[in-house]
C-alpha cells in the first residue's frame, strides 16, 4: 500500500496504489476527500537543525502555480536530509517560477522529524510525500560494491509511475546529492522526441565495464544490446514521460533484469545497470551540462575529482564522497565549496549567509 501525505498550499488529492505481489490498476487521482490513510509506525530519529530558507516568488512571465506545475521527484530519509535541503534550495533559488515547482518525496521510514524539518525549513514549499513499501524490492536487491547502493529507497525510482498520481504526465527525477545552478524549467521543457526518458548520455565511457564477464560471455545475454548503440547514462537526473513508462511496462522490464541478476551475477552497481539494460541506446540525450556527475569520486574510495570542461547547469556528487561529510571533516575537495552556499545546516560554518 502507498501512503500519501500532501503538504501543498493547494492540496494534491489522490488515491494512490503501490502494487506488491500482484498488479493493481492505479485509480484516478481525482478525489480523496473524506478518506483516512492509516499512518505507518513512526520512527523517531535525530535530524540536523536547519535555518529557514527565504520565500521564493514567481516572476511576471510565469503561469498559474495551481495549473502549470513542474513535477520533481526525490527520495527522502534522515541520512541524506542535508543534501535534500541543499538540492531543494538550489532549485528554487535559480527558478524563474519557483511557486510552480511541486516536489514529490518518496520515503521508506515514517520519520516525523524529517517531515517537520522540511516544513519548518521551507514553509511555502509545495510538496507531497509517499511511502515506498520496501517489500516490493527486498527480494530483488543483489549486493553491490557499496552498501548505500543496496538500500531499498535507491530502487524507488523504478516505481515512480506506480506510486505517483496518474495525472502526472511528465516528471523530473533528481538524486539528493546535487545542486542545480540553472532554471529547472529548461530541463522540464526538453523535447523527448517520443522517447520515454531524457538524460545526458556519455558515449565515451567504457560501457562494457558496467557488466560482468559472466554477462558478456553468455551467448544470449551478450546480444541484449543488438540493434542499439548503448551509452552510459546516470539515473540521478532524468526527465520521464510517465504515460509512456506505464504503457511500455518499463517497471516490469527493469524488474526482469533484477531477477536475472539474482540468478546469475551480471553487474555490480545497484539500480543503475538494469536501467541501462532496458533503456541504453533508446533515450533522448540531453546536454552534459545537466549532470556534471561523479563529483563524489568512485564508489570505493570517493577521491576528489575536478569539474569536466564545459558549461554547467547541475552539479552532482555521485560516488562515495558527499560534500557535507567532507566539509564537516575539514577535508573538502575543491568542488565541495560549490555545494557549500546551498547548505542550510544551521551550525555549519560553510552555510551562505544572506
Steps between C-alpha positions, in 0.01 A plus 500: 500500500624852428444764764455854366531821694450842343668814634400730214329833541272359227472136617567234242211261555532143391452135568830328435599142456829313531449142390704241689468147372215557255448783255228743606352753262587847639182698562441854386645771721172685484375502855601374840269719704380323812751215474731423788841343447636298782845630579782245532701470818690822562876478551664754728837616363746777563507740208720803440367845577459727200439871467188615320540558128372824347168501317544490123231657281408467134611743234251692292517257206397193700172318453265408782668319794188286533502384137842530334687258725856379467508162674824395672545165678769429759554242772497608863667361809688630803848398385480707179278779632775760494558428133128514425467840665786640294357354179154648562647841584711502184200412281281772649774762504576467128143450381309773319176342622580340839136496611418271207743231616331209680724258686407134543702334777520120531586355839531157662494582872241735644747735668278781629797723582604491134161625380491765773847615404401549137187690597692728736786559258275563197167632641373585151611183324243315291570133565346157541645194675443137408601187686696251292446146629847345510352151481451568131874468436653316795493170313645659188797694640842345445805602701704764319844655545373765747246449777323830434406372155317202655242704692141443384442874461770503232264287289189713553561687173400182315148523646424870457229432243327262743519729801428849367154610380416402144427859398871582525607468138860616523745480789856601581676254730799632696742346747555671836876557460484778242438870457344674202654826381263567209126538449325164537242603240768438235536137606123468531450622145742266320358336188469127569446427130257221581748333739409386848797665667753780447838526673860592416678217319871422532598300194874528565469300822602134477154347497627144540626580850145527634442127456692191607688247291214259572270735308723559200601133471140378499393444136143613570551784749782656300255561213278723717622819336479380140339763281587775749795732552507486880661779697533549875255739664462589867157436653539780757368758250217392270202661329234232460182466294286327763230384260754337270667335801169348608390401152837340423499310832853619570477420869453133415782515245744637757384247759564219251871580494511515878367143503766395248762662723387287795550187293821594323709795616518723193580839656641663816331839534157495669205654315689654205582195281142374459407846372785477250394153391150622422560852371863561398500609137130584508491821704492860386843653568517826697796738513770389744463828688194345670699237687856589594516166684771304678598784733485255792778292346471127442289258702795359696720786622314816398813692409482860382420569138514815292221649296464390140554779245196677362190685628330380819133501594506225766775372731465140617704334777434144384753258644605430857608850605224738609576871532340552842704216650826618348437860607424392858815287509701810398634304203288640219572468133509820295164421340335466842523876545255533209243308707563692824300818415181291490559331835221597739641303792484753784826425690701476178767761442472433129142620462441804283380791710260747347 
